[in-house]
Amino acid sequence: MRKLYLFTMVSLDGYFEGEGNDLNWHNVDQEFNNFALGQLSDTGLLIFGRRTYETMKDFWTSPTAFKKDRNTAMLMNKIKKIVFSKTLGRADWKNTTLLRFVSKEQIIKLKKEEGKDIAIFGSSDLSVSFVRLGLIDELRLMINPVLLGKGRSFLAGVKGNPELRLVERRVFKSGNVLLTYRFKVSRK
Amino acid sequence: MRKLYLFTMVSLDGYFEGEGNDLNWHNVDQEFNNFALGQLSDTGLLIFGRRTYETMKDFWTSPTAFKKDRNTAMLMNKIKKIVFSKTLGRADWKNTTLLRFVSKEQIIKLKKEEGKDIAIFGSSDLSVSFVRLGLIDELRLMINPVLLGKGRSFLAGVKGNPELRLVERRVFKSGNVLLTYRFKVSRK
């Protein structure tokens, strides 16, 4: 069964977005870009909520993205994607499937398919549903050396005190720290 | 000049308290207790906000604390303490001075005195004032492998994007990760 991991950038105060959807605090450099490309290369399917999907689509189809990070941009466009949304008319980003609601059985079926890992990038609200359904195997938190003071807390509303085990950590020259946790048991 | 550091436990989602002032998620073991005792031994003065002061006083003067962790309990009672509160009638915990408001000059004077480091434990609201006044030299975050979903975000309302530099990290067997950041410049 392939792994489903959740990757997100967070501030020291636990926000994945600053006030007004601010993401300008993301602390990225060449080392980060290399990491992100490697992670993406080991991933066969990306899952997004609607808001993250639109942010990602706008960025990764822009000339800026191709100028800044051509390899990742090419891969982001090519990779299979799913967006969950009840309101989106259609998903017109390349290789994207639009789904209306999360079905545990459907995700388990996807995990049982041959292939590389499955990832959720950001998409905090969607991730809360996935955690509740016990669908996430791994949590990868990239902790930026930043205090925002205000914002949207990562995984707000998550319930049931999911048990986590720290399995890996990596310190970046930029001061980012990547902490990887495994969910201890498959939850119901 | 002696260092003023801020030490706090946080969850992965950036809360220092769960709903209803919940602190039961604190992931402590013998290794944590040894660390805490060592840290306290290098500290000459503790600064608290009113709420943390009362929690600490109630716990560290209780028979439970002496049973669980006698050395730390003895030190916590003996060490010099300051509590900031506009409402507290008097501070009756041993070696505690009650102050009504934060004066930058007074804290700088304390930092210039001979002695061991100065610490703020928890006390998130008070710490926001201290960060604003540029009084904190070091931030020590003990990240617990826990998702709370709800609670009070650490340093909520802090402003000005203080620049931080990661200077140390330590992984505990329990899955806690201690990240230490230095504030990059002394702020006005």
Interface residues (C-beta under 8 A of the other chain):
Chain A: V10 S11 L12 D13 G14 Y15 W25 V128 V131 L139 L141 I143 P145 V146 L147 L148 G149 K150 S153 F154 L155 A156 G157 V158 K159 N161 P162 L164 R165 L166 R169 V171 G175 V177 L179 Y181
Chain B: V10 S11 L12 D13 G14 Y15 W25 V128 V131 L139 L141 I143 P145 V146 L147 L148 G149 K150 S153 F154 L155 A156 G157 V158 K159 N161 P162 L164 R165 L166 R169 V171 G175 V177 L179 Y181
